[in-house]
Amino acid sequence: MKRKFQEKGQALILIALAAVGLVGFAALAIDGSMKFSDQRHAQNAADAAALAAALAATRQEAINPVALSVATTNGYDGGDMNDVTVTAEDIPEASGGCPGGAAGTEITVTIKSQVKTTFARIVGWDELENEVTATSRGCGFYRGPLLNGYPIVGLNNYNSIGHPDSCGFTTGHSHSSEWEVEGGGVYSNGCAYSSHAGAVDFHGDCAAAAGAAAGFDCQSGGQTSLSITYPDDIDAIMPPNPCGPGGIGLPQPAPGAPFINGVYCVSDLDAYTSEDITLLNATLYVTDTNFDLKFAGHGGLYGSPTRDGGYAGSDPYEGYYMIVARVDPPCQDFTHGDQVIEWRGNGSGSFTGTILAPSACLDIRGNGDPAGMDTQIIAYVVGSNGNADVYINYNPDNNRLEPVYPAVTLLR
């Protein structure tokens, strides 16, 4: 006789195993999505807290209370189900951590959170844990030099070495002047030209040009990443015109008289041809649209720029020796243009401060003091149309430094 085996109980086992699998999938789908959602929420909270703390640091406010308050607002209050920690590390001045050598602070916010499970409890997971971090940096106020700190900047974007006198920087194709430039290199917004190798000694720096460069011992042409959009980039840094009704500008004194303590409105620059121009804590703001100022062996530029003009807030004229209002069209070369300055060796004297003449041609035919002019020269065309030697010894701290306000960055 054959016996029949009963198989009814096997279905229950299969159902039980399937149920466990279904619960596992439900735990993965529901509890896993809850963990992922909390992780994203916690990361956003940590990012916001770190940025708020960095902003507080730039304002010299307490960091921890600000970070914890933002985290609490976003649901992470350091209670039973989460923990928030804030750490800060100072960035010393001149360490390179912040632009311009400014001091700063690096803040890290860490959030640990627990997510209560539903289906995962069946397999022994009552809670799931997340841990996220966010790091920010707050950098303080600093002052930086204009246009990447080049002592000589020619704004003309003309780019043909075949016509060197029209390059943004040129030593002149038929002259033997020699330049000594310390404290930085030379930049041209178009071509840059030197009449012969060694005509410009950069003392370790270099000539850079948005266009072609030729004739320098050290040259770097095609630097389009440094290109200056003319005139928009220049208009953005031009100080306000102090002349006119309600302006702070002072009238220009008689030729030979010094400019002392203030910003002076110069409407007749040619009046100072072959005269000494001496500044003592002063700035020249030239409104003259047509001039051909010459120092042909007599007269020249002397003295120091505005250091404390008493202007409310950040003084927009501080560090400027001379500012020349921009005209359109700009000067094209030393013989074709409405704004030309030619100075030739001004005895044993020198001057300090930035010259910003965005549409002028500056023909520098030597200066008498071997210590050099402590200046940054920014003009449409800068160079020499003669044979005398030029000495530039640029120190950014003695020239125009543009204010750069505090900034915060989320690092990671």
C-alpha positions as CSV (number, residue, x, y, z in Angstrom):
1,M,0.0,0.0,0.0
2,K,1.4,3.5,-0.9
3,R,1.2,6.3,1.6
4,K,0.5,9.9,0.5
5,F,2.5,12.7,2.1
6,Q,0.6,15.8,3.2
7,E,2.2,19.1,1.8
8,K,-0.3,21.6,3.2
9,G,2.2,22.9,5.9
10,Q,4.8,23.9,3.3
11,A,2.7,26.8,2.0
12,L,2.8,28.4,5.5
13,I,6.6,28.2,5.5
14,L,6.8,29.8,2.0
15,I,4.4,32.5,3.0
16,A,6.5,33.3,6.2
17,L,9.7,33.5,4.2
18,A,8.0,35.7,1.6
19,A,6.7,38.0,4.3
20,V,10.2,38.4,5.7
21,G,11.4,39.3,2.3
22,L,8.5,41.7,1.8
23,V,9.2,43.4,5.1
24,G,12.9,43.7,4.1
25,F,12.0,45.4,0.9
26,A,9.6,47.6,2.7
27,A,12.3,48.5,5.3
28,L,14.7,49.3,2.5
29,A,12.1,51.4,0.6
30,I,10.5,53.3,3.5
31,D,13.2,53.4,6.2
32,G,15.9,53.8,3.6
33,S,14.1,56.8,2.0
34,M,13.6,58.3,5.5
35,K,17.3,58.0,6.2
36,F,18.2,59.5,2.8
37,S,15.7,62.4,3.3
38,D,17.1,63.1,6.7
39,Q,20.6,63.1,5.4
40,R,19.8,65.7,2.8
41,H,17.9,67.8,5.3
42,A,20.8,67.6,7.7
43,Q,23.4,68.5,5.0
44,N,21.3,71.6,4.1
45,A,21.1,72.5,7.7
46,A,24.9,72.1,8.2
47,D,25.6,74.2,5.1
48,A,23.3,77.0,6.2
49,A,24.8,76.9,9.7
50,A,28.4,77.0,8.4
51,L,27.7,79.9,6.1
52,A,25.9,81.9,8.8
53,A,28.8,81.3,11.2
54,A,31.3,82.4,8.5
55,L,29.4,85.6,8.0
56,A,29.3,86.1,11.8
57,A,33.1,85.7,11.8
58,T,33.6,88.4,9.2
59,R,31.5,90.7,11.4
60,Q,33.5,89.7,14.5
61,E,30.5,88.2,16.2
62,A,30.3,85.0,18.2
63,I,30.3,82.0,15.9
64,N,28.8,79.1,17.9
65,P,25.5,80.8,18.9
66,V,24.8,81.7,15.3
67,A,25.6,78.3,13.9
68,L,23.5,76.5,16.6
69,S,20.6,78.9,16.1
70,V,20.5,78.2,12.3
71,A,20.8,74.4,12.9
72,T,17.9,74.6,15.4
73,T,15.7,76.6,13.0
74,N,16.3,73.7,10.5
75,G,15.2,71.0,13.1
76,Y,18.6,70.0,14.6
77,D,18.6,71.3,18.2
78,G,21.1,69.0,19.8
79,G,18.3,67.1,21.6
80,D,17.9,63.3,22.1
81,M,17.8,62.5,18.4
82,N,20.6,64.7,17.1
83,D,23.9,66.3,18.0
84,V,25.4,69.5,16.6
85,T,29.0,70.4,17.0
86,V,30.8,73.6,15.7
87,T,34.6,74.0,15.5
88,A,36.5,77.0,14.3
89,E,40.1,77.6,13.2
90,D,41.6,81.0,12.7
91,I,43.4,81.8,9.5
92,P,46.3,84.2,10.3
93,E,47.1,87.2,8.2
94,A,49.4,86.7,5.3
95,S,49.0,82.9,5.5
96,G,47.6,82.6,2.0
97,G,44.3,81.1,3.2
98,C,42.4,84.3,2.3
99,P,42.8,86.6,-0.6
100,G,45.1,89.6,-0.1
101,G,46.6,88.0,2.9
102,A,43.6,88.9,5.0
103,A,42.8,87.2,8.3
104,G,39.9,84.8,8.4
105,T,38.2,81.9,10.0
106,E,37.4,78.3,8.9
107,I,34.3,76.8,10.5
108,T,33.1,73.2,10.4
109,V,29.6,72.2,11.4
110,T,28.9,68.5,12.1
111,I,25.4,67.1,12.6
112,K,24.7,63.5,13.8
113,S,21.1,62.4,13.7
114,Q,19.1,59.3,14.4
115,V,16.1,58.2,12.4
116,K,13.5,56.0,14.1
117,T,12.6,53.0,11.9
118,T,9.3,51.3,11.2
119,F,9.7,48.0,9.2
120,A,13.5,47.7,9.9
121,R,12.7,47.1,13.6
122,I,11.6,43.6,12.6
123,V,15.2,42.8,11.7
124,G,16.6,44.5,14.8
125,W,17.3,48.1,13.5
126,D,15.4,50.5,15.8
127,E,17.3,53.5,14.6
128,L,19.5,54.5,11.6
129,E,22.2,57.1,11.9
130,N,23.4,60.0,9.7
131,E,26.5,62.1,10.0
132,V,27.1,65.1,7.8
133,T,29.7,68.0,7.8
134,A,30.0,71.4,6.2
135,T,33.0,73.6,6.2
136,S,33.0,77.3,5.3
137,R,35.5,80.1,5.3
138,G,35.0,83.7,6.2
139,C,37.7,86.1,5.0
140,G,37.9,89.7,6.3
141,F,38.2,93.1,4.7
142,Y,41.5,93.8,2.8
143,R,42.8,96.2,0.2
144,G,44.3,94.9,-3.0
145,P,46.2,96.6,-5.8
146,L,44.5,97.7,-9.0
147,L,44.5,95.4,-12.1
148,N,46.4,92.5,-10.6
149,G,49.1,94.7,-9.2
150,Y,51.1,95.3,-12.3
151,P,53.2,98.5,-11.9
152,I,52.7,99.3,-15.6
153,V,49.4,98.7,-17.4
154,G,48.6,99.7,-21.0
155,L,44.9,99.4,-21.8
156,N,45.0,99.6,-25.6
157,N,43.9,96.3,-27.0
158,Y,45.6,97.0,-30.4
159,N,47.5,93.8,-31.4
160,S,50.1,94.3,-34.1
161,I,53.8,94.2,-33.3
162,G,54.3,95.6,-36.8
163,H,53.1,99.0,-35.4
164,P,54.8,98.9,-32.0
165,D,54.1,102.6,-31.1
166,S,50.4,101.7,-30.8
167,C,50.9,98.7,-28.4
168,G,49.6,99.1,-24.9
169,F,53.2,99.1,-23.8
170,T,56.2,100.0,-26.0
171,T,59.8,101.1,-25.6
172,G,59.7,102.6,-29.1
173,H,60.9,100.8,-32.2
174,S,63.8,103.2,-32.9
175,H,65.0,104.2,-29.4
176,S,67.4,102.8,-26.8
177,S,65.7,103.6,-23.5
178,E,66.1,101.1,-20.8
179,W,63.6,100.4,-18.1
180,E,64.2,99.1,-14.6
181,V,61.0,97.8,-13.1
182,E,60.8,96.5,-9.6
183,G,57.8,95.2,-7.7
184,G,56.1,93.5,-10.6
185,G,55.9,93.2,-14.3
186,V,54.3,95.0,-17.2
187,Y,50.9,94.2,-18.7
188,S,49.5,95.2,-22.0
189,N,45.8,94.7,-22.9
190,G,47.0,94.2,-26.5
191,C,50.5,93.9,-27.8
192,A,53.7,94.6,-25.8
193,Y,56.9,95.6,-27.5
194,S,60.5,96.1,-26.5
195,S,63.0,97.5,-28.9
196,H,65.7,95.1,-27.9
197,A,66.3,92.2,-25.5
198,G,67.2,93.6,-22.1
199,A,65.6,96.9,-22.7
200,V,63.3,96.1,-19.7
201,D,64.8,94.6,-16.6
202,F,61.9,93.2,-14.4
203,H,64.2,92.0,-11.6
204,G,62.5,88.6,-11.7
205,D,59.1,89.5,-13.0
206,C,57.8,89.4,-16.6
207,A,56.0,91.1,-19.4
208,A,52.4,89.8,-19.9
209,A,50.1,90.7,-22.8
210,A,46.6,89.8,-23.9
211,G,48.0,89.9,-27.4
212,A,51.5,89.3,-28.8
213,A,54.7,90.2,-26.9
214,A,58.1,90.7,-28.5
215,G,61.6,91.8,-27.6
216,F,61.6,91.0,-23.9
217,D,63.9,88.7,-22.0
218,C,60.9,87.4,-20.2
219,Q,57.5,87.6,-22.0
220,S,54.2,85.9,-21.8
221,G,51.9,86.7,-24.7
222,G,48.3,85.6,-25.3
223,Q,47.3,86.1,-21.7
224,T,43.6,86.4,-22.6
225,S,42.6,85.4,-19.0
226,L,44.0,88.8,-17.9
227,S,42.1,90.8,-20.6
228,I,40.6,94.1,-19.5
229,T,37.2,95.0,-21.0
230,Y,37.7,98.6,-22.0
231,P,36.1,100.9,-20.9
232,D,33.7,99.0,-18.6
233,D,36.2,97.5,-16.3
234,I,38.0,100.8,-16.0
235,D,34.8,102.8,-15.4
236,A,34.1,100.4,-12.5
237,I,37.2,101.5,-10.7
238,M,37.2,105.2,-11.6
239,P,36.7,107.3,-8.5
240,P,33.8,109.7,-8.5
241,N,34.3,113.1,-10.2
242,P,34.8,115.6,-7.3
243,C,34.4,118.6,-9.5
244,G,31.2,120.5,-10.1
245,P,28.4,121.6,-7.8
246,G,28.6,120.0,-4.4
247,G,31.9,118.3,-5.1
248,I,34.9,118.3,-2.7
249,G,37.4,119.3,-5.4
250,L,39.6,122.3,-4.8
251,P,40.6,124.8,-7.6
252,Q,44.0,124.3,-9.2
253,P,46.7,126.6,-7.8
254,A,49.0,128.8,-9.9
255,P,51.9,127.0,-11.6
256,G,54.7,126.3,-9.2
257,A,52.5,126.3,-6.1
258,P,52.2,123.0,-4.2
259,F,49.0,121.0,-4.0
260,I,48.4,120.4,-0.2
261,N,45.8,118.3,1.6
262,G,42.9,117.7,-0.8
263,V,41.6,116.7,-4.1
264,Y,42.3,119.3,-6.8
265,C,40.3,119.8,-10.0
266,V,42.7,120.5,-12.8
267,S,41.0,121.9,-15.9
268,D,44.1,123.3,-17.6
269,L,46.9,120.7,-17.3
270,D,49.0,122.4,-19.9
271,A,49.5,125.3,-17.5
272,Y,52.1,123.1,-15.7
273,T,54.3,122.5,-18.7
274,S,57.9,122.6,-17.6
275,E,56.8,123.4,-14.0
276,D,57.2,121.5,-10.8
277,I,54.0,119.6,-9.7
278,T,54.4,118.9,-6.1
279,L,51.8,117.0,-4.0
280,L,51.6,116.8,-0.2
281,N,48.8,114.5,0.8
282,A,46.9,115.5,-2.3
283,T,45.4,114.1,-5.5
284,L,45.0,115.7,-9.0
285,Y,41.7,115.0,-10.7
286,V,42.2,116.2,-14.3
287,T,39.0,117.1,-16.1
288,D,40.9,118.5,-19.1
289,T,40.0,116.6,-22.2
290,N,42.8,118.0,-24.4
291,F,46.3,118.5,-23.2
292,D,49.9,117.9,-24.3
293,L,51.8,118.3,-21.0
294,K,55.6,118.3,-21.4
295,F,58.5,118.3,-18.9
296,A,61.3,118.9,-21.4
297,G,64.2,118.7,-18.8
298,H,62.4,121.2,-16.6
299,G,59.8,120.5,-14.0
300,G,58.2,117.2,-13.2
301,L,56.2,115.2,-10.7
302,Y,57.1,115.2,-7.0
303,G,55.6,114.4,-3.7
304,S,53.0,112.0,-2.3
305,P,49.3,111.3,-2.8
306,T,46.2,111.6,-0.6
307,R,46.5,109.4,2.5
308,D,43.7,110.8,4.6
309,G,41.3,113.0,2.6
310,G,38.7,113.1,5.4
311,Y,36.2,111.5,3.0
312,A,33.3,109.7,4.7
313,G,33.9,106.0,4.6
314,S,36.6,104.6,2.4
315,D,38.4,107.4,0.7
316,P,38.0,106.9,-3.1
317,Y,41.1,109.1,-3.8
318,E,43.5,107.6,-1.3
319,G,46.7,106.4,-3.0
320,Y,46.1,108.2,-6.3
321,Y,48.6,110.8,-7.4
322,M,46.7,111.7,-10.5
323,I,43.4,110.7,-12.0
324,V,42.6,111.7,-15.6
325,A,39.0,111.7,-16.8
326,R,38.4,109.3,-19.6
327,V,37.6,110.7,-23.1
328,D,36.4,108.9,-26.2
329,P,38.1,108.2,-28.5
330,P,41.3,107.5,-26.4
331,C,44.8,108.5,-27.4
332,Q,46.3,106.1,-30.0
333,D,50.0,106.8,-29.6
334,F,52.4,109.5,-28.4
335,T,51.7,111.8,-31.4
336,H,48.0,111.0,-32.1
337,G,45.6,111.9,-29.3
338,D,44.0,114.5,-27.2
339,Q,45.6,113.5,-24.0
340,V,49.4,113.2,-24.0
341,I,51.9,113.5,-21.1
342,E,55.6,113.6,-21.8
343,W,58.1,113.8,-19.0
344,R,61.8,113.7,-19.3
345,G,64.0,113.4,-16.3
346,N,62.8,115.5,-13.4
347,G,66.1,116.1,-11.7
348,S,66.8,114.2,-8.5
349,G,63.2,114.1,-7.3
350,S,60.6,111.4,-7.5
351,F,57.0,110.8,-6.5
352,T,54.7,108.2,-5.0
353,G,51.2,107.1,-5.9
354,T,49.1,105.7,-8.7
355,I,48.5,107.5,-12.0
356,L,45.1,106.5,-13.5
357,A,44.8,108.0,-17.0
358,P,42.7,105.4,-18.9
359,S,42.5,107.3,-22.2
360,A,45.9,109.1,-22.2
361,C,49.3,108.3,-23.7
362,L,52.2,108.5,-21.2
363,D,55.5,109.0,-22.9
364,I,58.1,108.5,-20.1
365,R,61.5,109.7,-21.2
366,G,63.5,109.0,-18.1
367,N,63.4,110.0,-14.5
368,G,66.3,111.4,-12.6
369,D,66.2,109.5,-9.3
370,P,67.8,106.0,-9.6
371,A,65.7,104.9,-6.6
372,G,62.8,104.9,-9.0
373,M,59.3,106.3,-9.1
374,D,57.1,104.4,-6.5
375,T,54.1,104.4,-8.8
376,Q,51.6,102.3,-10.6
377,I,51.0,103.8,-14.1
378,I,47.7,102.9,-15.8
379,A,47.1,104.5,-19.2
380,Y,45.9,103.7,-22.7
381,V,49.5,103.6,-24.0
382,V,52.5,103.6,-21.7
383,G,56.1,103.6,-22.9
384,S,59.1,105.6,-24.1
385,N,59.6,107.7,-27.3
386,G,63.2,108.6,-26.3
387,N,66.5,107.3,-25.1
388,A,66.6,108.1,-21.4
389,D,66.4,105.5,-18.7
390,V,63.3,104.9,-16.6
391,Y,63.3,103.6,-13.1
392,I,60.1,102.2,-11.5
393,N,60.2,100.9,-7.9
394,Y,56.6,99.9,-7.1
395,N,55.4,99.2,-3.6
396,P,51.6,98.5,-3.6
397,D,51.3,99.9,0.0
398,N,52.3,103.3,-1.2
399,N,49.8,103.3,-4.1
400,R,46.1,102.9,-4.6
401,L,44.7,99.8,-2.9
402,E,41.1,99.1,-3.7
403,P,38.9,97.9,-0.8
404,V,37.7,94.3,-1.0
405,Y,35.0,93.6,1.4
406,P,34.5,90.4,3.5
407,A,33.5,87.3,1.7
408,V,32.2,83.9,2.8
409,T,32.7,80.6,0.9
410,L,31.3,77.1,1.4
411,L,34.3,74.9,1.0
412,R,32.8,71.4,1.3
